[in-house]
Amino acid sequence: MRQARNSRGLTLRELARRLEVSPATLSAVENDHRTMPAARLALVAELLQTPLASLAPPLDLRRVAPGGEPVVDVVPVADGGWREFVPLQLDAPLRAALAAFLEFGYSGATMRDIAQRAGLSVPGVYHYYASKQDMLVAVLDVTMDDLLARTMAARAEGRDAVERFSLMVECLALYHTHRRELGFVGASEMRSLVPEQRARVAGARREEQRMIDEQVAQACREGAFRVPRPHEASRAVVTMCTALPQWFDGKGPSTAEEVAAQYVEFALDLMRYDRGPGGRRARAAQRP
């Protein structure tokens, strides 16, 4: 991070000001004494105009709430682990907040209801989080940390732009089926964030889109994709995947894995990829 910052001619103090963190905190991150959530790290990447992966590969998914309990365990994402979705170990207040946001929406959820769901008093919830807004921010940070780490792991397995694109679409679809509760809140409650938090989380979402855009552009340059408007098509693919929580509930005839494979095919069709004898076949869609 320090090298990228220096190359942009930014002082540590100026970058810290733009990130709304203390210079001491940023210095600790640059010296590997502490980690930074992916959502904020994505904003750093945007400010420094450098790929997210170059700043902190791989992402650290460990997070500790103010009360001291882990919000989410480290998720194994290398060597195909990005396809595995064990239950996230959220602390009790955050788990309760997620359930309340899903049932009532952010505006309708109350701290009293969250406390009852968590088996705590209202002051007990405030021991963990200072406000309902902080709980929403934590939910969205967990979502983007988890998703970005998985997406980068999926991308690393690809041998060319088409395969990397296919793997990343598979990852995005799997995430929004297996983690549909997080995906639903992420899609519906961005509007409920205060402006500075909205800008930060939006930066992480733009990084996710940018990684897909990058592979689409490369595949177009290589002649593998023939879509006339790749920029718009790439956004259509991401939107298609992030909309999955609106209808997928795991009770239908198709599994999450089957839906993800179908969405890879939809995405390749949208990109006008030739699967015929004269075209390259996307290997990712053929994997079990």
N, C-alpha and C positions, 0 to 999 in steps of 0.2 A: 504493500500500500504506500509506503514512504516513497519508493521509487516512482510510482505512478503520480503521486502528489507533486513531487519535485519536478517531474517532467511537464506538469501543467502550470508550474510556477506558483503554486499555492503554498502558503505557510501552514504549519500545523494549526495555528490559532485561527486562521481564516477558514480552513476546512471545518474545524470544530464548530465555528460560529454558524456556518451554513447547515451543519448537521444538527445543530442545537444540542450539542454535548459539550462537556468541559474539555479543555486541552489535555488535562491529565488523563481523562478517559481515553481519548483518541491516541495519546502517546502509549498507553498500556496496550491498546489493540495493535498498534504498529510494532510493538516490541514483543508480541505474542504472550503478553501477561494476562490477557482476557480476550474473550470472543465477542463478536457483534452479531445480533440477530440478522437473518438473511434479508429481511425487509429493509433494514437500515443499511446493510451492506450493499444492497442493490442501488440505493440512493447514492452511496459513495461511488459505485461504478458509473452511474449516470453523470455525476458531477465531474468525475475524472476522465470520462469518455474512454473507459477501458472495460474489457469483458469481466463479468462478475467472477468467473472461474479463476482469473489471473490474480485476484485479490486474496482469496482464501479457499483454495481447493484442498480437501473437500469441506463442505459446510459442517459446522458443529451444531447438532440438534439438541444438545443439552441445555436445559433452561431451568432456572430456579425461581420460584415465586417468592414474594417478600416474606411469606411465612416459613420458607425454608424447604418446602417439599418440591420434588421435581415436577415440573409441568409436563414434560414429555421426555421419554427415554431416548437414547441414541438409537436410531433406526438403521439397521444394516442395509446399505443401498448398493454396495459394490457387488460384482459378480452375479448379477441378476437379482440381488436382494431388493431392488427397487420394485419388483413385482410382488413382494411379500408385504402383507398389511396386517400386522398384529395390532391389537387394540392399543390406542394411545393411552399412556398412563397420566391422565390429567389430574391435577389436584382436585379435591372435592368441590371447592367453590367454582372453579372454572368448568368442571363437568356439569355442575348445576346451572351455571350461567348459559352454557351452550344449549342445554335442554330448554331453558326458559326462552332463549332467543328463538329457538326453533318453533316453540309453541305459540308465543305471544308476539314475537318480533322484539327488536331492541327497545322501541318506545314503550311497548306494553309490559315488558318485564320489569319487575320491581325487586329491590334489594331484599325485601322481606320474603318474597317468594323464592328467590335464589338461596337465601339463608335456610329456609325450611327444607328445600330440596337437598342442601348440603348437610343437613343435620347440625347446623350451627345457629348461633344468635346473629343478629345483624352486626353488632360490634365484632363478633368473631370473624365475619366475612371481611370487615374492614382491616383486620389484622393481616389479611393476605393482599387485598387490593383496595386502593384508596377510593375508587369510584366504580360505577358501572361502566363508564367509558374505558377505564383501565382494563376491565375484564374483556370488553370487546376487542380492544387493541391486542391483548394477549392471545385471544382466539385467532385473530387474523395473522398475527406473527407466527404462531404455531403452524397455521395452514401454509403460509408462504415458505417458511423454513423447510418444512417437510417436502413440499412440492418441488422447490428449486433444487434441493439435494437429489431427489429422485430423478428429476429431468436431466441434470448434469451427468448422473450415473448412467442413465439410458443413452444419452448422447455419446458417452465414451465407448460404448460397445459397438457403435456403428463403424462400418468400414468405408462407406462413401456417403455422399449427401442424401441419397434416396433412403438408404438404410437408417441413417441417423434420424431423418425426418420421420420415418415409419415408427421407429422405436420411441421417439419423443411423443408422437401422437398416441401410441399405445399407452405410454406412461400417463399422459394427460387424461385419457379416457378411463384408465384403471383408477386413477386417483379420484376422479369425480363420481365413480360408482362405489368404490370401497370406502372412501372418505366423503360420502355425499352430504353428510350433515355439515361438515366443515365447508365444503364447496358451496352449499346452499347459503349459509350465513355469509360467506365471503362475497357471493354475488349480490345478495339482497341488502346487506347492511353497510356497504362502503359509504353510502350517503349519511350514515349515522355517526361517522367519525368526525372529530373536530378537524379543521382544515390542515393543521400541520401533520397530524397523524394520517389523514387521507392522502396527502402528498407523498408521505414516506411509503405507505403500503402500495400506493399506485406505482411507485418506482419499482417495487419488487414485481408487480404484475407486468410492467413494461419489459422487465428483464426476461421474464418467461416468454413473452411474445417475441422479443428480439432474438432469442435462441432459435425459435421456430423459423422466423423470417430469414435468418442467416442460412439455414439449410435449404430453404426454398430458393433463395437467390442463387446459391451455389449450384443446385440441381438445374436451375434454368440456364445458367451460364454453360453448364456441361451438356445441355440439350436433352436431359432426362425428363424434365418437366416442360410442357409446351403451353402452359396457361398464359393467356395474353396479359393478365393483370395479377401478377404474383403477389403484390403487396396486399391487395384486397382479398385474394384467395387465402393467403396465410391467416389473415384475421378471421375469415369465415371458418376456417378449420378450428382455430382455438375457441371461438365462440360456440361452435357445434359441440365441442367437448365439455366446455364449462357449463353448458345448459343441461347436461345429463342429470344432475340432481333434481331437476324439475319433474322428471318422469320416472327415472329408474329407482325402483324400491327393492330389488332383489327377489321379488315374488313372481316375476314373469317367467316366460319359457326360456329366456336366455340368461346365462351367467354373466358376471362382470367381464370375465375373460373373453367370452364370445362377443359381447357388445364391443369391447375394445378392438378385437380383430375386425369386426364389421366396420368400425369407425376408421381404422387404418385404410381399409379398402375404399370407403367413401372419400377419404382425404386424398388418396392417390388418384381416384377418378376426377376429383375436383382440379387436381394439378395436371390433368391430361397426361398421365404417365402410361406409357405403352407396356402392357404385360405380355404382348404377343411374342412369337418366336424371334422377331427382330428386335425386341426391346429387352431391357434388363428387368429381371423380376425382383421385387422387393423381398429380401430374405426375411425381414423381421415379421412380416405377416404370415410366414409359413411356420414360425416357431410354435411349439406346443404351448 
